[in-house]
Amino acid sequence: MAEKLFSPEDRSIIIGAIQSAENETSGEIQVHIENHCSGEVLDRAAEVFETLKMHKTQFRNAVLFYLAVEDHKFAILGDAGINSVVSKDFWENIKEEMTVSFKKKHFTEGLRKGIEMSGQQLKAHFPYDQKGDANELPNEISFG
């Protein structure tokens, strides 16, 4: 189900949003989608974050968008570097914006918006450095 929710065109839009955001920042963004989330959604997102080695970025500025599609759960998880510079309600504001799209079954649009909003803050606090910036994590969507 999780892999079928997004058509090849949808995946291209999401990956394009990640690449566009990452072109302006040293931050890293990943999307992980699975069918079910056992337990608390933030706990599962934290497990995925660690499994994907997102905590190993140079500036600890990775952001995970985690979706459990059949359970209708999702979470956004930022690493210590980005969490230390954004407002306390930053992730909740993005979640609310994404929820508006998700309720209309516009999952691709919701993810695109969330990725763009995260990218703007990453750019503000962790601008792209041409000399030393490397793409530390894959831009592809991962599925569980």
C-alpha positions, -999 to 999 in steps of 0.1 A, spaced: 0 0 0 27 25 10 46 22 -22 14 23 -43 1 55 -27 25 76 -47 27 74 -85 60 78 -103 50 114 -110 42 120 -73 75 105 -63 92 129 -88 75 159 -73 85 149 -37 121 141 -47 122 174 -67 111 193 -36 138 176 -15 165 184 -41 152 220 -45 153 226 -7 187 209 -4 202 231 -32 199 260 -8 212 245 24 236 221 40 206 205 57 193 171 47 157 160 42 144 125 39 109 110 35 101 75 48 68 59 42 54 26 56 20 10 60 18 7 98 33 23 128 35 1 159 35 23 190 39 60 193 45 77 159 74 99 172 91 69 187 89 50 154 101 81 135 131 83 159 139 46 151 137 53 114 158 85 118 186 64 135 182 35 110 187 59 81 218 74 99 202 108 98 219 118 131 253 115 114 251 147 93 279 172 99 257 199 114 230 176 129 205 194 106 186 165 90 148 164 89 127 133 85 91 132 72 77 99 84 43 86 72 24 55 83 -3 55 56 -27 28 67 -26 41 103 -31 77 92 -1 88 113 28 111 105 56 129 122 83 154 114 115 149 132 144 174 132 179 167 145 195 186 173 211 212 151 179 224 134 159 220 166 182 244 185 174 272 161 138 270 151 109 281 172 93 256 196 61 254 175 79 252 141 73 215 135 37 217 147 30 246 123 43 225 94 23 195 106 -9 216 106 -2 229 71 4 193 59 -27 180 76 -49 204 56 -37 187 24 -37 152 38 -74 155 49 -82 162 12 -61 131 3 -35 154 -14 -6 136 1 20 147 -24 10 183 -21 11 180 17 46 166 16 58 191 -9 46 220 13 62 205 44 95 200 26 95 235 13 87 250 47 115 230 63 138 239 35 132 276 41 143 273 77 173 251 68 184 277 43 180 305 68 201 287 95 223 264 75 229 281 41 245 261 12 283 262 12 296 257 -23 331 247 -11 323 220 14 287 210 10 281 174 1 248 155 -2 252 134 29 219 114 26 200 100 -4 171 121 -18 150 90 -27 119 81 -7 125 51 15 98 26 22 94 3 53 
